[in-house]
């Protein structure tokens, strides 16, 4: 029995005891919930099997390439990789039409995109940059992601648009590198601009009213863009900006991501629309653990005390916000973000008397706060 199903069944039991619903209705609700939980479990098993199948397919492709690789030149290898990627992607799209094959179709499409990216990267060995062949092949790198993103959006797929968007940034980088005279730094700036524009568009879609039915894919694409931003911020900081340490730039991007997420939560009015954003904020809180600790230790050259203060301080703020708003995933993430740096500090302290006293005091404060919270709820 899943945690969610257990919570639903407990709620049904409370409603029955309080005479909100009769026994017949309660039995029907339990039956419907059991069927839903079984279907959800079957769906998860489908994705596990499909992902395993995609991994096996990639392994089989690797064995084939290892066998055929010595007999091919760089041009042949590039064409073979590209053709395999197109075939696998087309097979995944064909299976997507059949609902029961959806997990397999998603896995195949992801594997196909990975093979296509590999082909474009390998093409650098086949043709020199800005040659006629490289320009034509690099130009085709813009067609694949545009077609895939448009198709997945039109089909209202919730998962693939975000993944195709992230892959599209890679395809765009390859096109700019193979077909244009732009330098590496200029390519990074172009990718930054595309990411910023896409993030603004996705934010606008997420803030649209209930009449817009594409919020699922827009949210996943927004999450993907936030993740891709950490990669591009790192490249921008260490490349065009010449920063030796990109942590402060990553911190700024993290703060922007959190701010946009909180604004999105404030705009949404229904629990269903806020659900995905809650999990996104929870991930961002967890992401602050390595970011905050690295900033304190590596960038600011401070000890575990400041690292604990920075990470646990943000965790306290996240907890208070989530407690007031009723966001359970963020509460759990805030608790982890609060405890982990304290645990790391305690391990580093190695049993020092001051560390033990501080930890004991912190535990006492937590128990006191829990007691106060319980008293407030009881009244």
C-alpha positions in Angstrom: 0.0 0.0 0.0 1.4 3.4 -1.0 1.7 6.3 1.4 -0.8 8.3 -0.7 -3.3 5.4 -0.7 -2.9 5.0 3.0 -3.7 8.7 3.6 -6.8 8.4 1.4 -8.1 5.4 3.2 -7.6 7.0 6.5 -9.5 10.1 5.3 -12.4 7.8 4.2 -12.4 6.2 7.6 -12.5 9.6 9.3 -15.4 10.7 7.1 -17.3 7.5 7.9 -16.8 7.9 11.6 -17.9 11.5 11.5 -21.1 10.5 9.5 -20.0 12.7 6.6 -20.5 9.7 4.2 -22.4 6.5 4.7 -20.9 3.0 4.7 -21.9 2.2 1.1 -20.2 5.3 -0.2 -17.1 4.5 1.9 -16.9 1.0 0.4 -17.3 2.4 -3.1 -14.5 5.0 -2.5 -12.2 2.3 -1.1 -12.8 0.1 -4.1 -12.1 2.9 -6.5 -9.0 3.9 -4.6 -7.7 0.3 -4.7 -8.2 0.1 -8.4 -6.4 3.4 -8.9 -3.5 2.3 -6.8 -3.1 -0.9 -8.7 -3.2 1.0 -12.0 -0.5 3.4 -10.8 1.7 0.5 -9.6 1.3 -1.2 -13.0 2.2 2.1 -14.8 5.4 2.4 -12.7 6.4 -1.2 -13.5 5.8 -0.4 -17.2 8.3 2.6 -17.0 10.8 0.4 -15.2 10.6 -2.3 -17.8 10.6 0.2 -20.7 13.7 2.0 -19.2 15.5 -1.3 -18.8 14.6 -2.2 -22.4 16.0 1.2 -23.7 19.2 0.5 -21.7 19.5 -3.0 -23.3 18.8 -1.5 -26.7 21.6 1.0 -26.2 23.9 -1.8 -25.1 23.0 -3.8 -28.2 23.7 -0.7 -30.3 27.1 -0.4 -28.6 27.9 -4.0 -29.3 26.9 -3.5 -33.0 29.0 -0.4 -33.3 32.0 -2.1 -31.7 31.7 -4.8 -34.3 31.1 -2.5 -37.2 33.3 0.4 -36.1 36.6 -0.8 -37.4 35.2 -1.3 -40.9 33.7 2.3 -41.1 35.5 5.6 -41.6 34.4 8.7 -39.6 31.8 9.7 -42.2 30.3 6.2 -42.1 30.3 6.2 -38.4 28.5 9.5 -38.3 25.9 8.4 -40.8 25.4 5.1 -38.9 24.9 6.8 -35.6 22.5 9.4 -37.1 20.5 6.8 -39.0 20.2 4.6 -35.9 19.0 7.6 -33.9 16.4 8.5 -36.4 15.2 4.9 -36.6 14.9 4.5 -32.9 13.1 7.9 -32.5 10.7 7.0 -35.3 10.0 3.7 -33.6 9.2 5.5 -30.3 6.9 8.0 -32.0 5.1 5.1 -33.7 4.5 3.3 -30.4 3.3 6.5 -28.7 0.1 6.3 -30.7 -0.8 3.1 -28.8 -1.6 4.1 -25.2 -0.3 1.0 -23.5 3.1 1.3 -25.2 3.6 4.9 -23.9 6.5 4.0 -21.5 8.3 2.1 -24.2 7.8 4.9 -26.7 9.2 7.5 -24.3 12.2 5.4 -23.5 12.9 4.8 -27.3 12.5 8.5 -28.1 15.0 9.5 -25.4 17.5 6.8 -26.6 17.1 8.1 -30.1 17.8 11.7 -29.1 20.9 10.5 -27.3 22.1 8.7 -30.4 21.5 11.7 -32.6 23.4 14.0 -30.3 26.3 11.5 -30.3 26.2 11.5 -34.1 26.5 15.3 -34.3 29.3 15.4 -31.8 31.2 12.6 -33.7 30.7 14.6 -37.0 33.5 16.9 -36.0 35.9 14.0 -36.9 34.2 13.6 -40.3 34.1 17.1 -41.6 35.9 20.3 -40.8 34.0 23.2 -39.2 32.2 25.4 -41.7 32.9 23.1 -44.6 29.9 22.5 -46.9 29.2 19.0 -45.4 29.6 20.3 -41.9 27.3 23.3 -42.6 24.6 21.1 -44.1 24.8 18.5 -41.4 25.0 21.1 -38.6 22.0 22.9 -40.1 20.0 19.7 -39.8 20.7 19.8 -36.0 18.1 22.6 -35.8 15.4 20.5 -37.5 15.3 17.6 -35.2 14.7 19.4 -31.9 12.3 21.9 -33.4 10.2 19.1 -34.9 10.3 16.9 -31.8 9.4 19.8 -29.4 6.6 20.9 -31.6 5.2 17.4 -32.0 5.4 16.6 -28.2 3.7 19.9 -27.4 0.9 19.3 -29.9 0.3 15.8 -28.5 0.1 17.3 -24.9 2.8 15.0 -23.7 3.8 16.1 -20.2 7.4 14.7 -20.1 9.0 14.9 -23.5 8.9 18.7 -24.3 11.2 19.5 -21.4 13.6 16.8 -22.3 13.6 17.8 -26.0 14.1 21.4 -25.0 17.2 20.5 -23.0 18.5 18.4 -25.9 17.7 21.3 -28.2 20.2 23.5 -26.4 22.8 20.8 -27.2 21.7 20.6 -30.9 21.8 24.4 -31.1 25.3 24.5 -29.7 26.4 21.9 -32.3 24.9 23.9 -35.1 26.6 27.1 -34.1 29.9 25.3 -33.7 29.8 23.4 -37.0 28.1 25.9 -39.3 29.0 29.4 -38.1 32.3 31.2 -37.3 31.2 32.1 -33.7 33.7 31.5 -30.9 33.0 29.3 -28.0 32.2 32.3 -25.7 29.8 33.7 -28.3 28.0 30.4 -28.6 27.6 30.3 -24.8 26.0 33.8 -24.9 23.6 32.8 -27.6 22.6 29.7 -25.5 22.1 32.0 -22.5 19.8 34.2 -24.5 17.7 31.3 -25.8 17.4 29.9 -22.3 16.4 33.2 -20.8 13.7 33.7 -23.5 12.4 30.2 -23.1 12.2 30.6 -19.4 10.2 33.8 -19.7 7.8 32.2 -22.2 7.3 29.2 -19.9 6.8 31.4 -16.9 4.1 33.3 -18.8 2.4 30.0 -19.8 2.5 28.8 -16.2 0.9 32.0 -15.0 -2.0 31.7 -17.6 -5.5 31.1 -16.3 -7.3 27.7 -16.0 -8.3 27.9 -19.6 -4.8 26.9 -20.7 -4.5 23.1 -20.7 -0.8 22.7 -21.3 0.5 23.5 -17.8 1.8 19.9 -17.2 4.3 20.1 -20.1 5.1 23.7 -19.4 6.0 22.9 -15.8 8.3 20.1 -16.7 9.9 22.2 -19.4 10.4 25.0 -16.8 12.0 22.5 -14.4 14.3 21.3 -17.2 15.2 24.9 -18.1 16.1 25.6 -14.5 18.4 22.6 -14.4 20.0 23.5 -17.8 20.5 27.0 -16.4 23.0 25.7 -13.8 25.1 24.1 -16.6 25.0 27.3 -18.7 25.7 29.6 -15.7 28.8 27.5 -14.9 30.0 27.7 -18.5 29.3 31.4 -18.7 31.0 32.2 -15.4 34.2 30.1 -16.2 34.2 31.0 -19.9 33.1 34.5 -21.1 33.2 36.1 -17.6 36.5 34.5 -16.7 35.5 33.7 -13.1 37.7 31.1 -11.4 34.9 30.2 -9.0 31.4 30.1 -10.4 29.6 29.5 -7.1 28.3 33.0 -6.6 26.8 32.9 -10.1 25.2 29.6 -9.4 23.8 31.0 -6.1 22.3 33.9 -8.1 20.6 31.5 -10.5 19.4 29.4 -7.6 17.8 32.4 -6.0 16.2 33.4 -9.3 14.8 29.8 -9.7 13.4 29.9 -6.1 11.9 33.3 -6.6 10.1 32.2 -9.8 8.8 29.1 -8.1 7.5 31.0 -5.2 5.8 33.5 -7.5 4.3 30.6 -9.4 2.9 29.1 -6.2 1.4 32.5 -5.3 -0.3 32.8 -8.6 -1.9 29.3 -8.7 -5.2 28.9 -7.0 -5.9 25.1 -7.1 -4.0 22.4 -5.2 -3.6 20.4 -8.5 -1.7 23.3 -10.1 0.4 23.9 -7.1 1.5 20.2 -6.7 4.3 20.2 -9.3 5.6 23.6 -8.1 5.7 22.2 -4.5 8.0 19.4 -5.6 10.1 21.8 -7.6 10.6 24.1 -4.6 11.5 21.0 -2.5 14.2 20.1 -5.1 15.5 23.6 -5.0 15.7 23.5 -1.2 17.7 20.2 -1.4 19.9 21.8 -4.1 20.9 24.5 -1.7 22.6 22.0 0.5 25.6 21.4 -1.8 25.5 25.0 -3.2 25.4 26.7 0.2 28.1 24.5 1.7 30.4 24.9 -1.3 29.9 28.6 -1.3 30.8 28.9 2.4 33.8 26.6 2.2 35.2 27.1 -1.2 34.3 30.6 -2.2 34.2 32.3 1.2 37.0 30.1 2.7 35.0 29.7 5.9 34.6 26.7 8.2 31.6 24.5 9.0 30.0 27.1 11.2 29.2 29.5 8.4 28.2 26.6 6.1 25.8 25.4 8.7 24.4 28.8 9.3 23.8 29.5 5.6 22.2 26.2 4.7 20.2 25.6 7.9 19.1 29.3 7.9 17.6 28.9 4.5 16.1 25.6 5.6 14.4 27.4 8.6 12.9 30.0 6.2 11.7 27.3 3.8 10.1 25.4 6.8 8.3 28.4 8.0 7.0 29.2 4.5 5.9 25.6 3.9 4.3 25.2 7.3 2.2 28.4 6.7 1.3 27.3 3.2 0.8 23.5 3.9 3.4 22.3 1.4 4.4 18.9 2.7 7.2 18.1 0.2 8.9 21.4 1.0 8.6 20.6 4.8 10.4 17.3 4.3 13.1 19.0 2.1 13.6 21.8 4.7 14.0 19.2 7.5 16.7 17.4 5.5 18.4 20.7 4.6 18.4 21.7 8.3 19.8 18.4 9.7 22.5 17.5 7.1 24.9 20.5 7.6 24.5 20.1 11.4 25.4 16.4 11.0 28.4 17.3 8.8 29.6 19.9 11.3 29.2 17.4 14.2 31.3 14.8 12.3 34.0 17.4 11.5 34.0 18.6 15.1 35.0 15.1 16.1 33.4 15.1 19.5 34.5 18.6 20.6 32.7 19.7 23.7 31.4 22.9 22.0 29.9 20.9 19.1 28.2 18.5 21.4 26.7 21.3 23.5 25.5 23.1 20.3 23.9 20.0 18.9 22.2 19.2 22.2 20.9 22.8 22.4 19.6 22.5 18.8 17.8 19.3 19.6 16.2 20.8 22.6 15.0 23.8 20.6 13.5 21.5 18.0 11.7 19.4 20.6 10.4 22.6 22.3 9.1 23.9 18.9 7.4 20.6 18.2 5.7 20.7 21.5 4.5 24.3 21.0 3.3 23.4 17.5 1.3 20.4 18.9 -0.2 22.6 21.6 -1.3 25.2 19.1 -2.9 22.5 16.9 -4.7 21.0 19.9 -6.3 24.2 20.8 
